Amino acid sequence: MGTSSSSSGPGSKSPLVPPWADSEPNTPLPESEWQRFREFRTHLGKFVSGGGTDGERLRTALGSYAGKATGGGTVGSRRFGAMASAGGALFDAMAALRDGQDPGIPGVDLGTLEGRPTQVAIDLLVNALVPPNGDGDRIRVALNDALSEALEGQADFDFNNITDDIIADMMIAYLAECIYEQVVLDSNDAFAKATDPAQYDRAEKAMRGLIRAAADKHMAPLLTGNVRTLNGRMVRDAQLRAIKDIWAEWEAYEK
């Protein structure tokens, strides 16, 4: 059993937002609460050890995560600056490919992608888009998962198959995976409370489902019908706005 983010996660003395991840680096951060992760990790651990079926316990854990552990939506969303920027770059690349143009990223052009096995094309795009920062591993997982979902069923890469709907769904999948990966990282050893693989799988599936539903609810309206009017910078900002809205929804679980 294991999770994609295998680090032990940040401690209570860690900054609310690492400098390299901050979407608003010139805005001062508030002081973090003492033992800010404790309540979140305790509730999530009990959710996992209880079999991954107690939805109320999961919502309580995420409410504590959004409010106390990450400092609320305004601060918590800033933690996703690097991930949102990579998502914006992904959007720009796929929008260009949809239009039959080079994706505008170093070392990758239309000729190197067209007709290649889809997984090879995905690997080329992911390797070119992953930034050299502390979120690189999580961004890599999210990019790969989002592209794999978007291009599912295509044996070979064909830019003619890329549609606005595919791009919108891809960005929702990317956002959901980024949030999931960060929650897992911050949970420390909560998922280690599972006593068997089936228990772990149920807990993971439940948390993924809740996060994906929240991403659909708050990100889809920012994309649907608007894909051709957006650019990467705007999509970066849309992701951060959606995260603020998701955090507000989760914080309400504790009220």
C-alpha positions as CSV (number, residue, x, y, z in Angstrom):
1,M,0.0,0.0,0.0
2,G,1.2,3.5,-0.7
3,T,0.3,6.9,-2.1
4,S,1.7,8.9,-5.0
5,S,3.2,11.5,-2.6
6,S,5.5,9.4,-0.5
7,S,7.1,12.2,1.5
8,S,6.3,12.4,5.3
9,G,4.8,15.8,4.6
10,P,5.4,19.2,6.1
11,G,5.5,19.8,9.9
12,S,3.7,22.5,11.9
13,K,6.7,24.8,11.7
14,S,6.8,24.6,7.9
15,P,5.7,27.8,6.2
16,L,2.1,27.9,5.1
17,V,3.4,28.4,1.5
18,P,6.9,27.6,0.3
19,P,8.4,30.6,-1.5
20,W,8.8,28.8,-4.8
21,A,5.1,27.7,-4.8
22,D,3.5,31.0,-3.8
23,S,1.1,32.5,-6.3
24,E,1.4,35.8,-4.5
25,P,5.0,36.1,-3.4
26,N,4.8,39.8,-2.6
27,T,1.9,39.4,-0.2
28,P,2.9,38.6,3.4
29,L,1.7,35.3,4.9
30,P,0.0,35.1,8.3
31,E,1.5,33.1,11.1
32,S,0.4,29.4,11.0
33,E,-1.5,27.9,13.9
34,W,0.4,25.6,16.3
35,Q,0.1,22.0,15.3
36,R,-2.1,23.0,12.4
37,F,-2.1,19.6,10.8
38,R,-2.9,17.6,13.9
39,E,-6.7,17.7,13.7
40,F,-6.8,17.0,10.0
41,R,-4.4,14.1,10.2
42,T,-6.3,12.6,13.2
43,H,-9.6,12.7,11.4
44,L,-8.3,11.4,8.1
45,G,-6.4,8.6,9.9
46,K,-9.7,7.6,11.6
47,F,-11.5,7.7,8.3
48,V,-8.9,5.4,6.7
49,S,-8.7,3.0,9.7
50,G,-12.5,2.9,9.9
51,G,-12.7,1.4,6.4
52,G,-13.0,4.5,4.2
53,T,-16.8,4.6,4.4
54,D,-17.5,7.3,6.9
55,G,-18.2,10.3,4.6
56,E,-18.9,12.6,7.5
57,R,-15.4,11.9,9.0
58,L,-13.8,12.5,5.6
59,R,-15.6,15.9,5.3
60,T,-14.6,16.8,8.8
61,A,-11.0,16.0,7.9
62,L,-11.1,18.2,4.8
63,G,-12.8,21.0,6.6
64,S,-9.9,21.1,9.1
65,Y,-7.5,20.8,6.2
66,A,-8.9,23.8,4.4
67,G,-9.4,25.9,7.5
68,K,-6.7,25.2,10.0
69,A,-4.0,23.2,8.3
70,T,-3.7,25.4,5.2
71,G,-4.8,28.7,6.5
72,G,-8.1,29.1,4.7
73,G,-8.9,29.6,1.0
74,T,-7.1,32.8,0.4
75,V,-3.8,31.5,1.9
76,G,-4.4,27.8,1.0
77,S,-4.8,28.5,-2.7
78,R,-1.5,30.3,-2.8
79,R,0.2,26.9,-2.1
80,F,-0.9,25.8,-5.6
81,G,0.9,28.6,-7.5
82,A,3.5,26.4,-9.2
83,M,0.9,23.7,-10.0
84,A,-1.5,26.2,-11.4
85,S,1.2,27.7,-13.6
86,A,2.1,24.3,-15.0
87,G,-1.6,23.7,-15.6
88,G,-1.7,27.0,-17.6
89,A,1.2,25.8,-19.6
90,L,-0.6,22.5,-20.3
91,F,-3.6,24.4,-21.5
92,D,-1.6,26.6,-23.9
93,A,0.1,23.5,-25.3
94,M,-3.0,21.5,-25.9
95,A,-4.9,24.5,-27.3
96,A,-2.1,25.0,-29.8
97,L,-2.1,21.3,-30.8
98,R,-5.9,21.5,-31.2
99,D,-5.3,24.2,-33.8
100,G,-2.6,22.2,-35.5
101,Q,0.2,24.4,-34.2
102,D,3.4,23.6,-32.3
103,P,2.8,23.5,-28.6
104,G,5.3,26.3,-27.8
105,I,7.4,24.3,-25.3
106,P,11.1,23.6,-25.7
107,G,12.1,20.4,-27.5
108,V,8.6,19.4,-28.6
109,D,6.8,20.3,-31.8
110,L,3.9,19.0,-33.8
111,G,6.2,16.8,-35.9
112,T,7.6,15.0,-32.8
113,L,4.1,14.2,-31.5
114,E,1.9,13.5,-34.5
115,G,1.4,9.8,-35.2
116,R,3.5,8.6,-32.2
117,P,2.1,6.1,-29.7
118,T,-0.1,8.2,-27.4
119,Q,1.9,7.3,-24.2
120,V,5.1,8.4,-25.9
121,A,3.5,11.7,-26.9
122,I,2.2,12.1,-23.3
123,D,5.7,11.4,-21.9
124,L,7.3,14.0,-24.2
125,L,4.7,16.7,-23.2
126,V,5.0,15.9,-19.5
127,N,8.8,15.9,-19.5
128,A,8.8,19.3,-21.2
129,L,6.2,20.8,-18.9
130,V,7.4,19.7,-15.4
131,P,9.1,22.6,-13.7
132,P,12.3,22.2,-11.7
133,N,10.8,22.9,-8.2
134,G,9.6,21.1,-5.1
135,D,6.2,20.4,-6.6
136,G,7.8,18.7,-9.7
137,D,6.9,15.1,-8.7
138,R,3.3,16.0,-8.0
139,I,2.9,18.1,-11.1
140,R,4.4,15.2,-13.2
141,V,1.7,12.8,-11.8
142,A,-1.1,15.3,-12.3
143,L,0.0,16.0,-15.9
144,N,0.3,12.4,-16.8
145,D,-3.0,11.5,-15.3
146,A,-4.8,14.4,-16.9
147,L,-3.4,13.7,-20.4
148,S,-4.0,10.0,-20.1
149,E,-7.6,10.6,-19.2
150,A,-8.0,13.2,-22.0
151,L,-6.5,10.9,-24.7
152,E,-7.9,7.6,-23.4
153,G,-8.7,5.2,-26.2
154,Q,-6.3,6.8,-28.8
155,A,-3.6,4.4,-29.8
156,D,-1.6,7.0,-31.6
157,F,-1.5,10.8,-31.1
158,D,-3.7,12.7,-33.5
159,F,-4.1,16.5,-32.9
160,N,-7.4,16.4,-34.9
161,N,-9.0,14.5,-32.0
162,I,-8.4,17.3,-29.5
163,T,-11.6,19.2,-28.8
164,D,-12.6,22.0,-26.5
165,D,-14.5,19.5,-24.3
166,I,-11.4,17.3,-24.1
167,I,-9.3,20.3,-23.0
168,A,-11.9,21.4,-20.4
169,D,-12.1,17.9,-19.0
170,M,-8.4,17.6,-18.9
171,M,-8.0,20.8,-16.9
172,I,-10.6,19.6,-14.4
173,A,-8.8,16.3,-14.0
174,Y,-5.5,18.1,-13.6
175,L,-6.8,20.3,-10.9
176,A,-8.4,17.4,-9.0
177,E,-5.2,15.4,-9.1
178,C,-3.1,18.4,-7.9
179,I,-5.4,18.8,-4.9
180,Y,-5.4,15.1,-4.2
181,E,-1.6,14.9,-4.3
182,Q,-1.2,17.8,-2.0
183,V,-3.7,16.6,0.5
184,V,-2.0,13.2,0.6
185,L,1.4,14.8,1.1
186,D,0.1,16.9,3.9
187,S,-1.6,13.9,5.5
188,N,1.7,12.5,6.6
189,D,1.0,8.8,7.6
190,A,-2.8,9.0,7.7
191,F,-3.2,6.4,4.9
192,A,-0.8,4.1,6.7
193,K,-3.7,3.6,9.2
194,A,-5.3,1.2,6.7
195,T,-5.1,-2.4,7.9
196,D,-5.3,-4.0,4.5
197,P,-5.2,-3.0,0.8
198,A,-9.0,-3.1,0.4
199,Q,-9.4,-0.6,3.2
200,Y,-6.8,1.7,1.7
201,D,-8.4,1.4,-1.7
202,R,-11.8,2.4,-0.4
203,A,-10.4,5.4,1.4
204,E,-8.5,6.6,-1.6
205,K,-11.4,6.1,-3.9
206,A,-13.7,8.0,-1.6
207,M,-11.3,11.0,-1.2
208,R,-10.6,11.1,-4.9
209,G,-14.3,11.1,-5.6
210,L,-15.0,13.9,-3.2
211,I,-12.2,16.0,-4.6
212,R,-13.1,15.3,-8.2
213,A,-16.7,16.3,-7.5
214,A,-15.5,19.6,-6.0
215,A,-13.2,20.3,-9.0
216,D,-16.1,19.6,-11.4
217,K,-18.4,21.9,-9.5
218,H,-16.1,24.8,-9.2
219,M,-13.8,24.6,-12.2
220,A,-16.2,23.4,-14.9
221,P,-18.2,26.7,-15.0
222,L,-15.0,28.7,-15.5
223,L,-14.2,26.6,-18.6
224,T,-17.5,25.4,-20.3
225,G,-18.1,27.4,-23.4
226,N,-15.1,29.6,-22.8
227,V,-12.2,27.4,-23.8
228,R,-11.4,29.4,-27.0
229,T,-11.5,32.7,-25.1
230,L,-8.9,31.6,-22.6
231,N,-5.1,31.5,-22.4
232,G,-2.7,29.8,-20.0
233,R,-2.5,32.8,-17.7
234,M,-6.3,33.0,-17.4
235,V,-6.5,29.2,-16.8
236,R,-3.8,29.6,-14.1
237,D,-6.0,32.2,-12.4
238,A,-9.1,30.1,-12.9
239,Q,-7.5,27.1,-11.1
240,L,-6.6,29.3,-8.1
241,R,-10.1,30.8,-8.0
242,A,-11.6,27.3,-8.1
243,I,-9.4,26.2,-5.2
244,K,-10.5,29.1,-3.1
245,D,-14.1,28.1,-3.8
246,I,-13.4,24.5,-2.9
247,W,-11.7,25.5,0.3
248,A,-14.7,27.6,1.2
249,E,-17.0,24.6,0.6
250,W,-14.8,22.4,2.7
251,E,-14.5,24.9,5.6
252,A,-18.3,25.0,5.8
253,Y,-18.1,21.3,6.7
254,E,-17.0,22.3,10.2
255,K,-19.7,24.8,10.8
